[in-house]
């Protein structure tokens, strides 16, 4: 098999996941199509930005039905009916929205469905001729594989993402994707290569001259790098340094990043607990006690699950130990 065929096979073979067909049916089912123009593309992208903000604030479990309904009822007919000059931009916008649907599904704990959306995002990005969008979906599949305990599959997916961004890629986006490659290597216990790749990611980040907000994907900031570094070091067993980097990430997150801040705080508390620093872990969790009940995220619940009952404030226990 050539590399592309091998990659497609790999995408479908993540252990313990059932490959759903729902996303593909949503975007290709029979029915009347509609032609799209520039205004339709702008509307889809504005909707994606709004839903992404909701996801940042309230977690992937909050508005997944709205995303799925919008894909099926509004975007799907446009994909089936549009030809000509507007088609690449339409498929690019659809790939962005489908990627967001995958991200939200994974955050809500629907991992098989999320993988299906990611694969559909890859297909749409290929149709649009956008290698960065394709790499974005592959990168997130690598992160998903890490979190589900499939480190070697994560390395394959991360390497596939890196291979697709070598030409014409913004420096900041390259750092974002390279950092995920480093995380995957660390999860696979390849500490030496993981650290070397992480150094390359940091160098790219330091050289990046574009603002993080220039693109909806690859908005890679220093606090994101600190999170990646902390996660990598925790995988390699360097808990003191992992704690330092995770704390730096939590302390510099913006208010809109409520879900991300809560997720990293939960990871920080786990590292502190593993180090025997129970009081520090309790204080970390106490800082997110009031805002966490508003965030619907299975990923956060999974991070909190190993912590002992008496370490969690009452609100955290009621909402995230179920």
Secondary structure as UniProt FT lines:
FT   HELIX           3..11
FT   TURN            12..13
FT   TURN            15..16
FT   HELIX           22..28
FT   HELIX           38..58
FT   TURN            60..61
FT   HELIX           64..70
FT   HELIX           71..75
FT   HELIX           76..81
FT   HELIX           84..86
FT   HELIX           87..107
FT   TURN            108..109
FT   HELIX           111..128
FT   HELIX           131..147
FT   TURN            148..149
FT   HELIX           151..163
FT   HELIX           171..187
FT   TURN            188..189
FT   HELIX           191..207
FT   HELIX           212..214
FT   HELIX           222..235
FT   TURN            236..237
FT   HELIX           239..251
FT   TURN            255..256
FT   HELIX           258..274
FT   TURN            275..276
FT   HELIX           278..287
FT   HELIX           289..292
FT   TURN            293..294
FT   HELIX           298..305
FT   HELIX           309..311
FT   HELIX           314..320
//
